[in-house]
Every structure is written in structure tokens, then in C-alpha cells.
């Protein structure tokens, strides 16, 4: 039977308890398990018979229900004749439930990955990475704006002998990142120090004597490589790709030469 203060009485208390019971069920408890746990939270230490009477769980099912709650980490049992059951604090019970859920998810994830990845990799129609060759400074800048506008975490820029106009336009395009959480790193040759100083407002800049090639890396998704002759900066063209392997390789190389470059003195 229900106590005067039972969460199952009519009115506001009933509405609140219904919401809590549904929340418990969404966390993996059955309807009977949720009822039994709520009863133990309210009344404290109870026998299986008392849990049944306070929660409307049939006595014939009460031991199975309570064993399930114990296995899931929501209650503890005090041995005796009869045994008595006690609710664990909600924070402790939720932590135990979370740990079990994460453990089950990890097992399921491993199963899905181990079985489906080889099938996906073996498909002949799976998506292939794109590779574009881009000619002309304005076309290069247009693609740079497109990929940098999608940045979420990091932009790495290496500027070899490119024209001052391209550097200035790129700087203006990236000025919107000032004050954002996106990490921007810029590396250039010493003879371009004055050209890249304007980027110091939103980027960490380093310089070095020589660079062989350059480009832009956005997150771990897009890579654009600049190709051209050192004495003909206006005649560069670019290769863009979303190939993950190329992006990782470019990022590793950028980091390697970044570590041996000098911080720009502003």
C-alpha cells in the first residue's frame, strides 16, 4: 500500500514521479525496476514483500526485479531472512549505469567496426577523394575562402614565394577569425615578414630562411598545395585535395619545419 507521501499519489507529485520513472526507463530500467527503485528511495530499507506492496510490483516478480536492479548497480542487498534491499544514492547509481552503458557501447562499436569496415573498404563504388588542379590567383583565393570558411578547429598556412597581392587578400579573408576559437598558424620566408605581419592579429606566425613549397591545411580534411617558381610568384598554381592521407602527411611536414622556425618579431 502507498504511504501518505508516496510519489504515486494524485496531483503534482504523481506528475513529477511519472517523469522520473520515464527517465529511469530511458536509462535502461524496466517499468517494474523503476517502480521498485523509486519505492526504495522513498521508504529506505525494505524486504521484497514490502517493495512489492509499496510499488505495485507483483510479488512473484519482485525477486527477479530486485536482482536486476542489483546487477545494474542501482541497489544493494543486506543478507538475512528475509533479505532487505536498499537504494544506492542516485548519483552513485547513475555513475554505475553510465559505466555499464559505455562498456556495452564499446563492445558494440568494436563489433560494428571489425565486421563492417572491411566490407565498406572493399566496395567498388565507395566515395573516392577529390583532387583538383587550380590555376590563377583569384581561383586559388576563391577555393581558399571556401575551405577556410568550413574550418572548425585549425588552419595551418605555409607561404613560400607567392605574390604580395595573394597574401594581402588571404589576410583580409581570414580577418574574421580574430577572437575565434580556431587556431591559426602561419609560416613564411623572412623576405615576406612585412607582408604577413597583418595576420598577427589572429595568427601565430613564424619565419625561416627557406621554404620549399607551401600551402594551406584546414582541420584534417582539406589540403591545398602551392606550386610555382620562386622568381615567378604570380605564376603559381595549386593542387587541392580532401584525401585524408595527404592531409596527414602535409600536416606532419608543416609541424616538422614549424618546430625549427623562428617566431615573428612584431
Secondary structure, DSSP 4 states (H G I P E B T S, - for coil): ---TT-TTSSSHHHHHHHHHHHHHHHTT--HHHHHHHHHHHHH-SEEHHHHHHHHT--HHHHHHHHHHHHHTTSEEEE-SSS-EEEEPPHHHHHHHHHHHHHHHHHHHHHHHHHHHHHHHHT-TTSPPPPEEEEESHHHHHHHHHHHHHT-SSEEEEEE-S--HHHHHHHHHHHGGGTTSS-EEEEEEEGGGHHHHGGGGGT-EEEEES--S-EEEEETTTEEEEEE--TT-GGG-EEEEE--HHHHHHHHHHHHHHHHTSEEP--
